[in-house]
Amino acid sequence: MDGTDTDQALASKWDVPLALFSMIRVAFGDLPVWAKAVVFGLVGSVGLWTAISWLRGRRSRVR
């Protein structure tokens, strides 16, 4: 291997989170504040519901 192989690229562990953050910033950047609040509220409530369901399921399997 001579070091000129372009099939592989080195990436840092922060490349994916940075790309996702940039994508979200561009997608929601021009929305009004009330629309951002609705979207983030819905996403947050789904995340909270998922976490609660997971914890309940985990506790019921232990007993």
N, C-alpha and C positions, 0 to 999 in steps of 0.2 A: 504494500500500500504506500503510495507516494504522497498522500496528504491532499491530493486534488480531487478526491472523491466527493461529489456533490449530492449523493443519495442520502446522506445523513447530515442533520443540522443540530448543533448544540443549542439547547434552550434552557433558560433558567426556570426555576419552579414558579416564578411570578408571571410568566408570559400568559398563561391561560386566565388567571384572575384579572390581569391588566386588560386583556382583550375583552373579557366579559364586561368589566367596568366601563371601558370605552364604548362598547356597543350599547350598553344601557344609557350612558350619558348622551350619546347621539340620538338614540331612539326617543328618549323622553325629554330632551333638552328644550324643545320648542313648545311643549305642552304647557297650558296654564297651571297654576298652582293647585287649583281644585281638582283637575284631572290627575295630576301626579299623586295627590293625596288619596284619591279613589283607587288608583292602580296599586299604590304601595299598601294601602289598607287591605285590599283584597288579597294581595300576595302575602302580607303578614298574617292575616287571619287563616289562610290556608296552611301556612307554615306552622302556626300555633296549633291548629286542629290536628295536623299530622303528628306533631310532637306529643300532644296529649294522647292521641290514639295509640301511638307507639309505646308510650309509658304505661298505659292501661293494659295493653297486650303483653308487655314484658312482665308486669306484676302478676297477671293472671296465669302466666305459664309457670311462674316460680312456685305458686301454691299448689 
